[in-house]
Amino acid sequence: MLYVSYIASKGRGVLTSKTIKRDTIIERCPVIVVHPEQIDYLQETALNDYYFCWGKNQKSAAITLGFGSMYNHSYTPNALYRPCLDEQIMEIVAIKTILSNEEITFNYNGSPNDKTPLWGCDTIEWMT
């Protein structure tokens, strides 16, 4: 149902081959947790653009497996991501109906309505 394709002006992104209804869990992505003392090393690699802030105090990082790190950002998203800290899973959930062959996007800031400029991990409010 999910596939990766080239999106003009964005690069690769995740799309769906079938309609997804609102409130559907699209994907449950296992994560690899990177401890705070290792984040500086992570930032020197290609993975720097693909990790999420993680943990109750957001001091750790998480690399999502599956399609998790391939979803693009939008300030008008059709999905959101929901960290499940105890399970070390990132859930991707539809917040509106997503049509077949439509790109799935979420707001990298965490909240679908957060218009904060990107790349400020300390501004994310988790729903945990």
The first five atom37 places (N, CA, C, CB, O) and aatype in JSON, in Angstrom:
{
  "aatype": [12, 10, 18, 19, 15, 18, 9, 0, 15, 11, 7, 1, 7, 19, 10, 16, 15, 11, 16, 9, 11, 1, 3, 16, 9, 9, 6, 1, 4, 14, 19, 9, 19, 19, 8, 14, 6, 5, 9, 3, 18, 10, 5, 6, 16, 0, 10, 2, 3, 18, 18, 13, 4, 17, 7, 11, 2, 5, 11, 15, 0, 0, 9, 16, 10, 7, 13, 7, 15, 12, 18, 2, 8, 15, 18, 16, 14, 2, 0, 10, 18, 1, 14, 4, 10, 3, 6, 5, 9, 12, 6, 9, 19, 0, 9, 11, 16, 9, 10, 15, 2, 6, 6, 9, 16, 13, 2, 18, 2, 7, 15, 14, 2, 3, 11, 16, 14, 10, 17, 7, 4, 3, 16, 9, 6, 17, 12, 16],
  "atom_mask": [
    [1, 1, 1, 1, 1],
    [1, 1, 1, 1, 1],
    [1, 1, 1, 1, 1],
    [1, 1, 1, 1, 1],
    [1, 1, 1, 1, 1],
    [1, 1, 1, 1, 1],
    [1, 1, 1, 1, 1],
    [1, 1, 1, 1, 1],
    [1, 1, 1, 1, 1],
    [1, 1, 1, 1, 1],
    [1, 1, 1, 0, 1],
    [1, 1, 1, 1, 1],
    [1, 1, 1, 0, 1],
    [1, 1, 1, 1, 1],
    [1, 1, 1, 1, 1],
    [1, 1, 1, 1, 1],
    [1, 1, 1, 1, 1],
    [1, 1, 1, 1, 1],
    [1, 1, 1, 1, 1],
    [1, 1, 1, 1, 1],
    [1, 1, 1, 1, 1],
    [1, 1, 1, 1, 1],
    [1, 1, 1, 1, 1],
    [1, 1, 1, 1, 1],
    [1, 1, 1, 1, 1],
    [1, 1, 1, 1, 1],
    [1, 1, 1, 1, 1],
    [1, 1, 1, 1, 1],
    [1, 1, 1, 1, 1],
    [1, 1, 1, 1, 1],
    [1, 1, 1, 1, 1],
    [1, 1, 1, 1, 1],
    [1, 1, 1, 1, 1],
    [1, 1, 1, 1, 1],
    [1, 1, 1, 1, 1],
    [1, 1, 1, 1, 1],
    [1, 1, 1, 1, 1],
    [1, 1, 1, 1, 1],
    [1, 1, 1, 1, 1],
    [1, 1, 1, 1, 1],
    [1, 1, 1, 1, 1],
    [1, 1, 1, 1, 1],
    [1, 1, 1, 1, 1],
    [1, 1, 1, 1, 1],
    [1, 1, 1, 1, 1],
    [1, 1, 1, 1, 1],
    [1, 1, 1, 1, 1],
    [1, 1, 1, 1, 1],
    [1, 1, 1, 1, 1],
    [1, 1, 1, 1, 1],
    [1, 1, 1, 1, 1],
    [1, 1, 1, 1, 1],
    [1, 1, 1, 1, 1],
    [1, 1, 1, 1, 1],
    [1, 1, 1, 0, 1],
    [1, 1, 1, 1, 1],
    [1, 1, 1, 1, 1],
    [1, 1, 1, 1, 1],
    [1, 1, 1, 1, 1],
    [1, 1, 1, 1, 1],
    [1, 1, 1, 1, 1],
    [1, 1, 1, 1, 1],
    [1, 1, 1, 1, 1],
    [1, 1, 1, 1, 1],
    [1, 1, 1, 1, 1],
    [1, 1, 1, 0, 1],
    [1, 1, 1, 1, 1],
    [1, 1, 1, 0, 1],
    [1, 1, 1, 1, 1],
    [1, 1, 1, 1, 1],
    [1, 1, 1, 1, 1],
    [1, 1, 1, 1, 1],
    [1, 1, 1, 1, 1],
    [1, 1, 1, 1, 1],
    [1, 1, 1, 1, 1],
    [1, 1, 1, 1, 1],
    [1, 1, 1, 1, 1],
    [1, 1, 1, 1, 1],
    [1, 1, 1, 1, 1],
    [1, 1, 1, 1, 1],
    [1, 1, 1, 1, 1],
    [1, 1, 1, 1, 1],
    [1, 1, 1, 1, 1],
    [1, 1, 1, 1, 1],
    [1, 1, 1, 1, 1],
    [1, 1, 1, 1, 1],
    [1, 1, 1, 1, 1],
    [1, 1, 1, 1, 1],
    [1, 1, 1, 1, 1],
    [1, 1, 1, 1, 1],
    [1, 1, 1, 1, 1],
    [1, 1, 1, 1, 1],
    [1, 1, 1, 1, 1],
    [1, 1, 1, 1, 1],
    [1, 1, 1, 1, 1],
    [1, 1, 1, 1, 1],
    [1, 1, 1, 1, 1],
    [1, 1, 1, 1, 1],
    [1, 1, 1, 1, 1],
    [1, 1, 1, 1, 1],
    [1, 1, 1, 1, 1],
    [1, 1, 1, 1, 1],
    [1, 1, 1, 1, 1],
    [1, 1, 1, 1, 1],
    [1, 1, 1, 1, 1],
    [1, 1, 1, 1, 1],
    [1, 1, 1, 1, 1],
    [1, 1, 1, 1, 1],
    [1, 1, 1, 1, 1],
    [1, 1, 1, 0, 1],
    [1, 1, 1, 1, 1],
    [1, 1, 1, 1, 1],
    [1, 1, 1, 1, 1],
    [1, 1, 1, 1, 1],
    [1, 1, 1, 1, 1],
    [1, 1, 1, 1, 1],
    [1, 1, 1, 1, 1],
    [1, 1, 1, 1, 1],
    [1, 1, 1, 1, 1],
    [1, 1, 1, 0, 1],
    [1, 1, 1, 1, 1],
    [1, 1, 1, 1, 1],
    [1, 1, 1, 1, 1],
    [1, 1, 1, 1, 1],
    [1, 1, 1, 1, 1],
    [1, 1, 1, 1, 1],
    [1, 1, 1, 1, 1],
    [1, 1, 1, 1, 1]
  ],
  "atom_positions": [
    [[0.81, -1.19, 0.0], [0.0, 0.0, 0.0], [0.86, 1.27, 0.0], [-0.93, -0.01, 1.2], [0.51, 2.24, -0.67]],
    [[1.98, 1.29, 0.73], [2.88, 2.44, 0.75], [4.0, 2.24, -0.25], [3.44, 2.67, 2.16], [4.48, 1.12, -0.45]],
    [[4.42, 3.34, -0.86], [5.58, 3.26, -1.74], [6.31, 4.6, -1.75], [5.14, 2.87, -3.17], [5.74, 5.64, -1.44]],
    [[7.57, 4.54, -2.11], [8.42, 5.73, -2.19], [8.53, 6.13, -3.65], [9.82, 5.49, -1.56], [8.73, 5.28, -4.52]],
    [[8.4, 7.42, -3.9], [8.51, 7.94, -5.26], [9.15, 9.32, -5.21], [7.12, 8.0, -5.95], [9.19, 9.96, -4.16]],
    [[9.65, 9.77, -6.34], [10.24, 11.1, -6.45], [9.12, 12.14, -6.45], [11.12, 11.22, -7.73], [8.14, 12.0, -7.18]],
    [[9.27, 13.17, -5.62], [8.31, 14.27, -5.53], [9.04, 15.53, -5.99], [7.74, 14.43, -4.06], [10.07, 15.9, -5.42]],
    [[8.52, 16.18, -7.01], [9.16, 17.39, -7.55], [9.41, 18.39, -6.43], [8.28, 18.02, -8.65], [8.53, 18.64, -5.61]],
    [[10.57, 18.95, -6.4], [11.07, 19.96, -5.46], [11.26, 19.45, -4.03], [10.13, 21.13, -5.44], [11.63, 20.23, -3.15]],
    [[11.02, 18.15, -3.79], [11.2, 17.6, -2.44], [12.17, 16.43, -2.42], [9.87, 17.16, -1.88], [12.78, 16.17, -1.39]],
    [[12.32, 15.74, -3.52], [13.1, 14.5, -3.52], [12.15, 13.33, -3.3], [0.0, 0.0, 0.0], [11.01, 13.35, -3.77]],
    [[12.62, 12.33, -2.59], [11.77, 11.16, -2.35], [10.72, 11.45, -1.29], [12.62, 9.96, -1.92], [10.93, 12.25, -0.38]],
    [[9.59, 10.78, -1.42], [8.52, 10.91, -0.44], [7.69, 9.64, -0.42], [0.0, 0.0, 0.0], [7.87, 8.76, -1.26]],
    [[6.79, 9.54, 0.54], [5.96, 8.35, 0.71], [4.56, 8.64, 0.19], [5.92, 7.91, 2.2], [3.96, 9.67, 0.51]],
    [[4.05, 7.72, -0.61], [2.7, 7.81, -1.15], [1.94, 6.53, -0.83], [2.73, 8.07, -2.68], [2.53, 5.54, -0.39]],
    [[0.64, 6.56, -1.06], [-0.19, 5.39, -0.82], [-0.86, 4.95, -2.12], [-1.25, 5.68, 0.26], [-1.28, 5.79, -2.92]],
    [[-0.95, 3.66, -2.34], [-1.62, 3.15, -3.53], [-3.11, 2.93, -3.3], [-0.97, 1.84, -3.98], [-3.85, 2.61, -4.23]],
    [[-3.56, 3.09, -2.03], [-4.98, 2.91, -1.69], [-5.42, 4.07, -0.81], [-5.22, 1.55, -0.97], [-4.61, 4.67, -0.1]],
    [[-6.7, 4.39, -0.86], [-7.25, 5.44, -0.01], [-7.12, 5.02, 1.46], [-8.73, 5.73, -0.37], [-7.38, 3.87, 1.82]],
    [[-6.71, 5.97, 2.29], [-6.57, 5.75, 3.72], [-7.54, 6.67, 4.43], [-5.09, 6.0, 4.21], [-7.54, 7.88, 4.2]],
    [[-8.37, 6.11, 5.29], [-9.35, 6.9, 6.02], [-8.72, 7.6, 7.21], [-10.51, 6.03, 6.48], [-7.73, 7.14, 7.78]],
    [[-9.31, 8.72, 7.58], [-8.89, 9.5, 8.75], [-8.83, 8.59, 9.98], [-9.86, 10.69, 9.01], [-9.65, 7.67, 10.13]],
    [[-7.87, 8.84, 10.86], [-7.64, 8.13, 12.12], [-7.09, 6.71, 11.94], [-8.93, 8.05, 12.89], [-7.0, 5.96, 12.9]],
    [[-6.71, 6.36, 10.72], [-6.09, 5.06, 10.47], [-4.61, 5.13, 10.78], [-6.31, 4.61, 9.0], [-3.93, 6.09, 10.4]],
    [[-4.11, 4.12, 11.49], [-2.65, 4.03, 11.67], [-2.08, 3.55, 10.34], [-2.26, 3.06, 12.86], [-2.38, 2.45, 9.89]],
    [[-1.27, 4.38, 9.73], [-0.69, 4.09, 8.43], [0.48, 3.13, 8.56], [-0.25, 5.38, 7.74], [0.64, 2.2, 7.78]],
    [[1.29, 3.38, 9.57], [2.5, 2.57, 9.74], [2.94, 2.65, 11.2], [3.65, 3.06, 8.8], [2.76, 3.68, 11.86]],
    [[3.51, 1.56, 11.7], [4.15, 1.52, 13.02], [5.62, 1.22, 12.76], [3.48, 0.43, 13.98], [5.98, 0.09, 12.43]],
    [[6.45, 2.23, 12.91], [7.86, 2.13, 12.57], [8.7, 1.85, 13.8], [8.33, 3.4, 11.88], [8.67, 2.64, 14.74]],
    [[9.46, 0.76, 13.82], [10.41, 0.57, 14.91], [11.46, 1.68, 14.84], [11.09, -0.85, 14.84], [11.75, 2.2, 13.76]],
    [[12.02, 2.03, 15.98], [13.06, 3.06, 15.99], [14.34, 2.52, 16.6], [12.59, 4.3, 16.77], [14.33, 1.61, 17.42]],
    [[15.43, 3.11, 16.17], [16.73, 2.88, 16.79], [17.02, 4.15, 17.59], [17.88, 2.58, 15.72], [17.13, 5.23, 17.03]],
    [[17.15, 4.01, 18.91], [17.38, 5.16, 19.78], [18.87, 5.47, 19.82], [16.84, 4.9, 21.21], [19.71, 4.58, 20.01]],
    [[19.18, 6.74, 19.64], [20.55, 7.23, 19.74], [20.62, 8.07, 21.01], [20.98, 8.09, 18.45], [19.88, 9.04, 21.17]],
    [[21.5, 7.68, 21.91], [21.61, 8.35, 23.21], [22.2, 9.76, 23.05], [22.47, 7.52, 24.17], [22.95, 10.01, 22.1]],
    [[21.88, 10.67, 23.97], [22.29, 12.07, 23.85], [23.78, 12.28, 23.58], [21.93, 12.8, 25.09], [24.15, 13.15, 22.8]],
    [[24.63, 11.49, 24.23], [26.07, 11.68, 24.06], [26.56, 11.27, 22.68], [26.83, 10.9, 25.11], [27.72, 11.53, 22.33]],
    [[25.71, 10.64, 21.88], [26.1, 10.2, 20.53], [25.52, 11.1, 19.43], [25.65, 8.77, 20.3], [25.87, 10.93, 18.26]],
    [[24.65, 12.02, 19.78], [23.97, 12.84, 18.76], [24.96, 13.69, 17.97], [22.93, 13.72, 19.42], [24.77, 13.88, 16.77]],
    [[25.99, 14.22, 18.61], [26.98, 15.02, 17.87], [27.6, 14.21, 16.73], [28.08, 15.51, 18.82], [27.85, 14.75, 15.66]],
    [[27.84, 12.93, 16.96], [28.38, 12.08, 15.9], [27.36, 11.87, 14.8], [28.82, 10.73, 16.47], [27.7, 11.87, 13.61]],
    [[26.11, 11.69, 15.19], [25.03, 11.5, 14.23], [24.91, 12.72, 13.32], [23.7, 11.23, 14.95], [24.66, 12.58, 12.12]],
    [[25.08, 13.88, 13.89], [24.93, 15.13, 13.13], [26.02, 15.31, 12.07], [24.95, 16.31, 14.07], [25.89, 16.16, 11.19]],
    [[27.07, 14.53, 12.14], [28.14, 14.59, 11.15], [27.93, 13.59, 10.01], [29.49, 14.33, 11.82], [28.81, 13.41, 9.17]],
    [[26.77, 12.94, 9.98], [26.5, 11.92, 8.97], [25.29, 12.31, 8.12], [26.27, 10.55, 9.62], [24.61, 13.3, 8.4]],
    [[25.03, 11.52, 7.1], [23.84, 11.73, 6.26], [22.55, 11.53, 7.05], [23.87, 10.78, 5.07], [21.5, 12.01, 6.63]],
    [[22.6, 10.83, 8.17], [21.41, 10.6, 8.98], [20.94, 11.85, 9.72], [21.67, 9.49, 9.97], [19.86, 11.85, 10.3]],
    [[21.74, 12.9, 9.72], [21.38, 14.13, 10.4], [20.02, 14.67, 9.95], [22.45, 15.18, 10.16], [19.29, 15.25, 10.76]],
    [[19.67, 14.5, 8.7], [18.41, 15.02, 8.17], [17.24, 14.08, 8.37], [18.57, 15.32, 6.7], [16.13, 14.37, 7.93]],
    [[17.46, 12.95, 9.03], [16.42, 11.92, 9.1], [16.04, 11.5, 10.51], [16.86, 10.72, 8.34], [15.2, 10.61, 10.66]],
    [[16.61, 12.08, 11.52], [16.28, 11.62, 12.86], [15.23, 12.51, 13.53], [17.54, 11.57, 13.73], [15.04, 13.67, 13.16]],
    [[14.56, 11.93, 14.52], [13.56, 12.62, 15.33], [14.13, 12.84, 16.72], [12.23, 11.81, 15.39], [14.92, 12.03, 17.2]],
    [[13.75, 13.93, 17.37], [14.07, 14.08, 18.79], [13.23, 13.05, 19.53], [13.77, 15.56, 19.3], [12.1, 12.77, 19.14]],
    [[13.78, 12.47, 20.58], [13.14, 11.32, 21.22], [13.3, 11.39, 22.73], [13.73, 10.02, 20.69], [14.26, 11.96, 23.24]],
    [[12.36, 10.79, 23.43], [12.43, 10.68, 24.89], [11.57, 11.72, 25.58], [0.0, 0.0, 0.0], [11.12, 12.68, 24.96]],
    [[11.34, 11.52, 26.86], [10.48, 12.43, 27.62], [11.02, 13.85, 27.62], [10.32, 11.94, 29.04], [10.25, 14.81, 27.63]],
    [[12.33, 14.0, 27.62], [12.94, 15.33, 27.6], [13.52, 15.68, 26.24], [14.02, 15.42, 28.64], [14.17, 16.71, 26.08]],
    [[13.27, 14.83, 25.25], [13.73, 15.02, 23.87], [15.23, 15.21, 23.76], [13.03, 16.21, 23.27], [15.71, 15.93, 22.88]],
    [[15.97, 14.58, 24.65], [17.43, 14.69, 24.64], [18.08, 13.62, 23.77], [17.97, 14.58, 26.06], [19.23, 13.76, 23.35]],
    [[17.33, 12.54, 23.49], [17.83, 11.47, 22.63], [17.35, 11.71, 21.2], [17.36, 10.07, 23.14], [16.6, 12.65, 20.94]],
    [[17.77, 10.86, 20.31], [17.32, 10.9, 18.92], [16.79, 9.53, 18.56], [18.48, 11.33, 17.96], [17.1, 8.54, 19.23]],
    [[15.99, 9.46, 17.51], [15.48, 8.18, 17.03], [15.55, 8.15, 15.51], [14.02, 7.93, 17.52], [15.12, 9.09, 14.84]],
    [[16.08, 7.07, 14.99], [16.06, 6.8, 13.55], [14.91, 5.83, 13.34], [17.45, 6.21, 13.02], [14.89, 4.74, 13.92]],
    [[13.94, 6.22, 12.51], [12.8, 5.34, 12.26], [13.12, 4.41, 11.1], [11.53, 6.17, 11.95], [13.73, 4.79, 10.11]],
    [[12.69, 3.18, 11.26], [12.85, 2.19, 10.2], [11.56, 2.15, 9.38], [13.19, 0.77, 10.8], [10.66, 2.96, 9.59]],
    [[11.46, 1.21, 8.46], [10.31, 1.21, 7.56], [10.39, 2.46, 6.69], [0.0, 0.0, 0.0], [11.47, 2.85, 6.25]],
    [[9.25, 3.09, 6.44], [9.23, 4.32, 5.66], [9.36, 5.56, 6.54], [7.94, 4.4, 4.84], [9.36, 6.69, 6.04]],
    [[9.47, 5.37, 7.86], [9.39, 6.46, 8.83], [10.2, 7.7, 8.55], [0.0, 0.0, 0.0], [9.71, 8.81, 8.78]],
    [[11.41, 7.55, 8.08], [12.26, 8.72, 7.84], [12.13, 9.27, 6.42], [13.7, 8.38, 8.1], [12.86, 10.19, 6.04]],
    [[11.22, 8.72, 5.65], [11.06, 9.15, 4.25], [9.86, 10.07, 4.03], [10.93, 7.93, 3.37], [9.7, 10.61, 2.93]],
    [[9.02, 10.26, 5.05], [7.86, 11.15, 4.9], [8.34, 12.59, 4.84], [6.85, 10.95, 6.06], [9.25, 12.98, 5.57]],
    [[7.73, 13.37, 3.98], [8.09, 14.78, 3.85], [7.28, 15.65, 4.8], [7.89, 15.25, 2.41], [6.22, 15.26, 5.28]],
    [[7.82, 16.84, 5.05], [7.2, 17.84, 5.91], [6.14, 18.62, 5.14], [8.26, 18.81, 6.48], [6.26, 18.83, 3.93]],
    [[5.09, 19.03, 5.87], [4.12, 19.99, 5.34], [3.51, 20.74, 6.51], [3.01, 19.27, 4.49], [3.28, 20.17, 7.58]],
    [[3.24, 22.04, 6.3], [2.5, 22.81, 7.3], [1.0, 22.59, 7.14], [2.83, 24.31, 7.18], [0.21, 23.06, 7.95]],
    [[0.6, 21.86, 6.08], [-0.79, 21.43, 5.89], [-0.79, 19.92, 5.67], [-1.47, 22.19, 4.67], [-1.11, 19.45, 4.58]],
    [[-0.43, 19.16, 6.71], [-0.23, 17.72, 6.57], [-1.55, 16.94, 6.51], [0.61, 17.22, 7.71], [-2.61, 17.44, 6.86]],
    [[-1.43, 15.69, 6.05], [-2.57, 14.79, 6.07], [-2.35, 13.64, 7.08], [-2.82, 14.21, 4.66], [-3.17, 12.74, 7.18]],
    [[-1.24, 13.7, 7.8], [-0.92, 12.69, 8.81], [-0.15, 13.35, 9.94], [-0.09, 11.51, 8.19], [0.24, 14.52, 9.85]],
    [[0.06, 12.59, 11.0], [0.94, 13.04, 12.08], [1.76, 11.86, 12.54], [0.12, 13.66, 13.26], [1.42, 10.7, 12.26]],
    [[2.83, 12.16, 13.24], [3.62, 11.08, 13.83], [3.42, 11.11, 15.34], [5.13, 11.2, 13.46], [3.32, 12.17, 15.95]],
    [[3.37, 9.91, 15.92], [3.1, 9.77, 17.34], [4.13, 8.82, 17.94], [1.64, 9.26, 17.59], [4.11, 7.62, 17.66]],
    [[5.03, 9.35, 18.76], [6.03, 8.47, 19.38], [5.41, 7.6, 20.47], [7.17, 9.3, 19.97], [4.63, 8.09, 21.29]],
    [[5.73, 6.35, 20.47], [5.33, 5.41, 21.52], [6.62, 5.0, 22.22], [4.53, 4.13, 20.93], [7.25, 4.01, 21.86]],
    [[7.0, 5.79, 23.22], [8.32, 5.65, 23.85], [8.56, 4.28, 24.44], [8.48, 6.69, 24.92], [9.63, 3.7, 24.25]],
    [[7.58, 3.74, 25.16], [7.77, 2.44, 25.81], [8.0, 1.31, 24.82], [6.58, 2.12, 26.67], [8.77, 0.39, 25.08]],
    [[7.33, 1.39, 23.68], [7.46, 0.35, 22.65], [8.62, 0.61, 21.69], [6.17, 0.23, 21.87], [8.99, -0.27, 20.91]],
    [[9.2, 1.8, 21.76], [10.2, 2.25, 20.8], [9.66, 2.11, 19.37], [11.52, 1.44, 20.97], [10.28, 1.51, 18.5]],
    [[8.49, 2.7, 19.19], [7.77, 2.7, 17.91], [7.35, 4.13, 17.59], [6.53, 1.74, 17.95], [7.01, 4.89, 18.5]],
    [[7.37, 4.48, 16.32], [6.79, 5.74, 15.85], [5.59, 5.37, 15.0], [7.84, 6.6, 15.04], [5.71, 4.69, 13.98]],
    [[4.41, 5.84, 15.41], [3.2, 5.6, 14.63], [2.96, 6.76, 13.69], [1.98, 5.38, 15.55], [3.13, 7.92, 14.07]],
    [[2.56, 6.45, 12.47], [2.14, 7.44, 11.5], [0.63, 7.27, 11.36], [2.9, 7.28, 10.1], [0.16, 6.18, 11.03]],
    [[-0.13, 8.35, 11.62], [-1.59, 8.28, 11.68], [-2.2, 9.31, 10.74], [-2.08, 8.51, 13.13], [-1.78, 10.46, 10.71]],
    [[-3.2, 8.88, 9.97], [-3.91, 9.8, 9.07], [-4.77, 10.76, 9.88], [-4.78, 9.01, 8.05], [-5.5, 10.33, 10.77]],
    [[-4.7, 12.05, 9.58], [-5.55, 13.03, 10.25], [-6.65, 13.53, 9.32], [-4.71, 14.21, 10.76], [-7.49, 14.35, 9.72]],
    [[-6.64, 13.05, 8.1], [-7.72, 13.29, 7.14], [-7.66, 12.15, 6.13], [-7.58, 14.71, 6.43], [-6.7, 11.39, 6.12]],
    [[-8.66, 12.03, 5.31], [-8.65, 10.99, 4.28], [-7.54, 11.29, 3.28], [-10.03, 10.9, 3.57], [-7.4, 12.42, 2.81]],
    [[-6.75, 10.28, 2.96], [-5.65, 10.41, 2.01], [-6.0, 9.56, 0.81], [-4.26, 9.96, 2.65], [-6.24, 8.36, 0.94]],
    [[-6.04, 10.17, -0.35], [-6.47, 9.48, -1.56], [-5.36, 8.63, -2.18], [-6.96, 10.48, -2.57], [-4.18, 8.86, -1.94]],
    [[-5.76, 7.68, -2.97], [-4.83, 6.82, -3.69], [-3.84, 7.67, -4.49], [-5.57, 5.86, -4.62], [-4.24, 8.62, -5.15]],
    [[-2.57, 7.33, -4.42], [-1.47, 8.0, -5.11], [-1.19, 9.42, -4.6], [-1.75, 8.05, -6.58], [-0.53, 10.21, -5.28]],
    [[-1.69, 9.74, -3.42], [-1.42, 11.02, -2.79], [-0.2, 10.87, -1.87], [-2.66, 11.53, -1.99], [0.0, 9.83, -1.25]],
    [[0.6, 11.92, -1.8], [1.73, 11.91, -0.88], [1.24, 12.01, 0.56], [2.72, 13.05, -1.21], [0.3, 12.75, 0.85]],
    [[1.89, 11.27, 1.45], [1.6, 11.35, 2.88], [2.64, 12.27, 3.51], [1.61, 9.92, 3.55], [3.84, 12.05, 3.36]],
    [[2.17, 13.3, 4.2], [3.07, 14.26, 4.84], [2.66, 14.48, 6.28], [3.08, 15.6, 4.07], [1.5, 14.28, 6.65]],
    [[3.62, 14.91, 7.09], [3.29, 15.37, 8.44], [4.15, 16.58, 8.74], [3.52, 14.25, 9.49], [5.13, 16.86, 8.06]],
    [[3.75, 17.3, 9.78], [4.48, 18.48, 10.21], [5.64, 18.01, 11.08], [3.56, 19.49, 10.99], [5.43, 17.38, 12.11]],
    [[6.85, 18.32, 10.67], [8.03, 17.88, 11.41], [8.08, 18.44, 12.83], [9.28, 18.28, 10.65], [8.81, 17.92, 13.67]],
    [[7.33, 19.5, 13.1], [7.31, 20.08, 14.44], [6.51, 19.25, 15.43], [6.75, 21.47, 14.38], [6.54, 19.53, 16.63]],
    [[5.81, 18.24, 14.97], [5.04, 17.36, 15.86], [3.56, 17.61, 15.8], [0.0, 0.0, 0.0], [2.79, 16.68, 15.56]],
    [[3.13, 18.83, 16.0], [1.71, 19.17, 15.95], [1.35, 19.58, 14.53], [1.37, 20.32, 16.96], [2.08, 20.35, 13.9]],
    [[0.23, 19.09, 14.0], [-0.16, 19.45, 12.63], [-0.32, 20.95, 12.41], [-1.44, 18.76, 12.26], [-0.17, 21.43, 11.29]],
    [[-0.64, 21.7, 13.46], [-0.9, 23.14, 13.33], [0.28, 24.03, 13.7], [-2.06, 23.51, 14.17], [0.16, 25.25, 13.66]],
    [[1.41, 23.45, 14.07], [2.58, 24.22, 14.52], [3.3, 24.81, 13.32], [3.55, 23.33, 15.34], [3.84, 24.08, 12.48]],
    [[3.32, 26.13, 13.23], [3.97, 26.82, 12.1], [5.38, 27.3, 12.45], [3.12, 28.02, 11.67], [5.97, 28.1, 11.72]],
    [[5.93, 26.8, 13.56], [7.29, 27.18, 13.97], [8.28, 26.82, 12.86], [7.69, 26.48, 15.3], [8.17, 25.75, 12.26]],
    [[9.25, 27.69, 12.58], [10.28, 27.33, 11.6], [10.95, 26.02, 12.01], [11.32, 28.45, 11.46], [11.12, 25.74, 13.2]],
    [[11.33, 25.24, 11.03], [11.87, 23.91, 11.28], [13.25, 23.91, 11.92], [11.92, 23.15, 10.01], [13.97, 24.9, 11.93]],
    [[13.57, 22.71, 12.45], [14.87, 22.33, 12.99], [15.15, 22.89, 14.36], [15.94, 22.76, 12.06], [16.29, 23.21, 14.69]],
    [[14.1, 23.02, 15.18], [14.27, 23.39, 16.58], [13.69, 22.32, 17.47], [0.0, 0.0, 0.0], [12.54, 22.43, 17.89]],
    [[14.45, 21.29, 17.77], [13.92, 20.16, 18.54], [13.33, 20.6, 19.86], [15.0, 19.13, 18.79], [12.42, 19.95, 20.37]],
    [[13.81, 21.68, 20.44], [13.31, 22.09, 21.74], [11.91, 22.69, 21.64], [14.26, 23.08, 22.38], [11.29, 22.97, 22.67]],
    [[11.38, 22.92, 20.41], [10.07, 23.5, 20.25], [8.97, 22.45, 20.07], [10.07, 24.43, 19.09], [7.79, 22.81, 20.02]],
    [[9.33, 21.19, 19.96], [8.33, 20.14, 19.71], [7.62, 19.79, 20.99], [9.0, 18.89, 19.11], [8.25, 19.58, 22.03]],
    [[6.31, 19.72, 20.94], [5.52, 19.27, 22.08], [5.0, 17.89, 21.77], [4.36, 20.26, 22.41], [4.16, 17.73, 20.89]],
    [[5.48, 16.87, 22.49], [5.04, 15.49, 22.27], [3.7, 15.25, 22.91], [6.05, 14.51, 22.82], [3.32, 15.89, 23.89]],
    [[2.99, 14.34, 22.34], [1.68, 13.95, 22.85], [1.8, 12.64, 23.6], [0.65, 13.82, 21.71], [1.09, 11.68, 23.28]],
    [[2.69, 12.56, 24.59], [2.9, 11.32, 25.35], [2.56, 11.54, 26.81], [4.34, 10.83, 25.21], [2.67, 10.61, 27.61]]
  ]
}
